[in-house]
């Protein structure tokens, strides 16, 4: 196979949009190439992936195509017919431009076109280079302006150092897990061992600057407001109080970090009124699904996620987010959390053709900076960095949430609490609930006080929870 060595040239990135970049059909290719065979002049639109495949400049293969855009990587398979299959979702695209536009709009919804031949790389080289190589080889006398277009794509902003830093971060995080048709976030082993939370001092986002591979990935970052970055929250969020109760309970049980999924519904037909921006679609979080697995135990993670997937399906719910804990530190995202959240947003958005938000939640149960005994629970989202600063970190922003008070404690939630106690009761990092949280408050009093903030309207729940609390005090 001939490796392109000619100057890098780009597909049309001007105002024509996707439609101008669509590749011709097989019949159009034949017309463009008819006449004197390869000696005839072939327009830039006539040089397609099918042409490159037919003439042996590229070969079909799994994972041979890639897009690097604003710190995110997308991998594609090149099919025998010249189409592209996105590995993450299995979606098929007819041209590099169609695939690039779709992926870039997931990261940056304002993106108008994909500049596909400049953005998509085949085995590390831009496809535009292969187009130019074809012209040099088969039409050496052709006017190179037929193949060269202005390159205004953001591809070059992905410098080698930034790509190396991103690759290092990717190696520290698992990919998405496809289970029974649902794209899972694979958060059950996404959290690496951390320093003691008390040593982690939050920094302001503006102090971060560009990505730096030497920076501690566990650095905590203060949340920005949507208004501070000239944005508005693009969706409303409603969270059930039972979700908060189960999530808070899970995070209280161990001194180690825990993770779980959030199930609910994304309904573009149901809208709540935002005082500033009118009606917005609603993301409703109805159920928490704790991952009953150790973070380092990858062998059991698949089985746990399979069970959660089945529970989501049986309840008619969709995967809408994830949560994790910072046991003794502030409920603020780390740099690693920011990258993980951005990846999760892309996976859920990429699972269908429309926009679907993914909510991240951090719970800080034992941070002494909290007010009183209540945990701090922080919903957040990540906005991609500006296109002119592609090597910056994503911007973590606070999400305003409406909390919906449940009338009673469901049997599902109670059963999950019992299962969690059973799972952690023999763990070396189980919280000793008979010990003191502060001079006049035991750990058991601490968890009771925090969970009372999410109490159902029916106070009969307290008698049921006392049974769970008695189990906690009896496993020391």
C-alpha positions, -999 to +999 in steps of 0.1 A: +000+000+000+013+035-009+017+058+021+008+094+012+037+117+013+022+148-004+013+181+013-017+180+036-048+193+018-083+197+032-119+191+021-140+221+015-147+238+049-165+268+036-201+278+039-214+251+017-224+228+046-229+191+046-249+190+014-219+204-006-196+178+008-218+147+002-200+121-019-214+112-053-232+079-058-216+051-077-233+062-109-220+097-105-185+083-100-187+064-132-198+095-151-170+116-135-145+089-145-158+081-179-142+094-211-105+087-213-103+065-182-080+077-155-067+103-179-100+122-177-102+151-152-117+140-119-133+167-098-126+168-060-161+154-054-153+124-076-125+112-054-144+092-028-135+064-004-148+040-030-123+053-055-095+050-030-105+015-021-108+004-057-074+018-066-057+002-035-047+034-017-067+024+014-081-010+026-112-019+046-106-025+083-119-022+118-109+009+138-087+023+110-105+057+109-104+083+136-115+118+144-097+140+170-118+170+179-117+193+209-100+167+230-123+139+221-116+108+200-140+089+177-131+056+161-147+042+129-145+011+107-140+014+070-164-009+052-159-027+018-184-004+001-166+028+013-191+036+041-180+043+076-193+025+107-189+044+140-175+019+165-192+035+195-228+031+183-227+009+151-242+038+131-232+038+094-223+070+075-220+074+037-191+098+037-163+112+059-181+145+060-214+130+073-195+111+100-174+141+110-203+165+111-223+141+133-194+136+158-185+172+160-220+183+166-221+160+196-192+179+211-202+213+197-239+216+187-231+249+169-208+232+144-222+237+109-201+212+089-176+184+095-148+191+070-146+154+067-116+148+045-095+171+067-108+157+100-109+120+094-076+101+096-069+067+081-042+049+101-030+082+114-029+102+082-056+126+070-078+113+042-071+145+023-035+133+019-048+101+002-069+121-021-039+142-031-018+110-036-044+096-059-043+128-080-005+128-081-005+091-092-033+090-117-037+126-128-002+142-125-011+169-150-043+179-132-047+213-117-041+207-080-067+233-072-092+206-080-081+188-048-070+216-026-094+236-005-090+260+023-084+241+055-103+259+083-109+228+102-100+224+139-080+193+132-046+209+133-054+223+168-050+187+180-012+191+183+009+160+191+014+170+227-023+174+233-031+141+216-005+124+237-020+138+269-055+128+258-043+093+250-028+090+285-061+101+300-079+076+278-057+048+290-067+056+326-104+053+318-124+024+303-145+027+272-183+025+270-199-009+276-226-021+253-250-043+272-283-055+258-285-025+234-278+001+261-247+021+260-234+020+296-209+045+310-185+019+325-181+040+356-178+010+379-140+010+374-134+045+361-122+059+394-085+054+401-072+054+437-069+089+449-051+109+475-068+116+508-097+139+499-088+164+527-056+172+508-074+182+476-079+219+474-103+231+446-090+254+420-109+278+397-114+267+361-098+298+348-066+289+366-062+256+347-051+267+313-043+242+286-041+204+293-009+194+310+000+157+312+019+163+344-011+178+362-026+157+390-059+142+374-075+143+409-073+181+411-107+194+421-123+222+400-149+247+412-181+247+392-190+276+369-225+289+363-240+287+328-245+324+329-208+329+336-198+314+303-226+331+284-247+300+281-280+289+295-289+255+309-304+237+278-327+214+298-346+212+330-339+184+355-363+169+380-350+144+406-370+121+428-363+123+465-360+085+467-331+088+442-313+111+466-321+089+496-307+057+480-277+075+465-269+092+498-273+059+517-249+041+493-222+068+496-224+067+534-216+030+537-179+030+529-148+052+532-140+043+496-155+059+465-187+043+452-205+046+418-239+040+404-262+047+375-292+069+372-324+058+354-352+080+341-367+096+311-357+123+286-390+137+274-389+164+247-427+166+249-429+173+286-417+208+294-412+229+325-411+267+325-377+283+330-382+319+343-355+332+320-358+311+289-394+298+286-401+262+281-373+236+282-375+198+278-372+178+310-348+151+321-365+132+349-344+111+372-366+084+388-343+057+400-307+052+414-289+019+406-259+014+429-231-007+415-225-034+441-189-040+431-155-030+442-140-003+419-110-024+411-130-056+405-134-056+367-145-092+366-178-085+384-185-052+367-200-067+336-224-089+356-235-059+378-241-037+347-260-065+330-283-067+360-288-029+360-295-030+323-323-055+328-337-035+357-338-004+335-355-023+307-381-039+330-391-005+344-392+012+310-364+036+320-334+049+301-299+055+313-297+092+320-266+097+341-243+084+368-232+093+404-201+088+425-188+098+459-160+119+473-162+104+508-142+129+528-138+157+502-158+184+486-185+173+462-167+189+432-155+173+400-118+164+395-101+167+362-106+130+357-143+134+366-146+162+340-131+140+312-153+110+323-184+132+323-176+146+289-171+110+275-205+099+291-223+129+275-209+119+241-219+083+245-254+090+254-258+116+227-243+093+202-267+065+210-294+081+189-298+109+163-310+135+187-297+153+218-300+136+251-283+150+282-263+129+307-263+141+343-233+137+365-238+138+403-212+139+431-220+131+467-198+142+496-210+124+527-182+129+552-166+162+543-164+184+574-168+215+553-205+205+548-231+224+568-244+201+595-248+164+590-263+165+555-243+154+526-235+178+498-250+165+465-238+183+434-254+178+399-231+189+371-226+189+334-195+197+312-195+222+284-168+216+257-139+241+256-141+269+229-130+258+194-102+283+195-089+267+227-093+230+219-066+218+242-083+232+273-103+211+297-141+209+295-159+235+316-178+219+346-210+238+352-236+235+380-270+221+370-301+236+386-324+208+397-360+206+408-363+180+436-396+161+436-408+149+470-420+113+470-449+103+491-435+070+503-404+048+503-408+022+475-400-015+481-374-013+453-354+013+473-357-005+506-346-038+490-316-021+474-306-007+508-307-041+523-286-055+495-261-027+499-257-034+536-252-071+529-226-063+502-205-040+524-209-056+558-177-076+555-157-049+537-126-036+554-135-001+544-171-003+559-178+028+580-179+020+617-213+035+626-208+032+663-178+056+662-182+093+664-185+117+635-180+146+658-180+149+696-217+146+700-228+127+669-221+091+660-217+079+624-251+063+627-266+096+638-248+112+608-264+090+582-298+092+598-297+130+598-285+132+562-312+108+550-339+127+568-334+155+543-348+132+516-376+118+538-409+108+521-440+126+530-453+094+547-433+094+579-440+057+584-408+052+564-388+059+595-398+027+612-388+007+581-354+024+580-348+017+616-345-019+607-318-011+581-300+011+607-301-017+632-282-039+607-256-012+602-249-009+640-248-047+643-220-054+617-191-037+635 
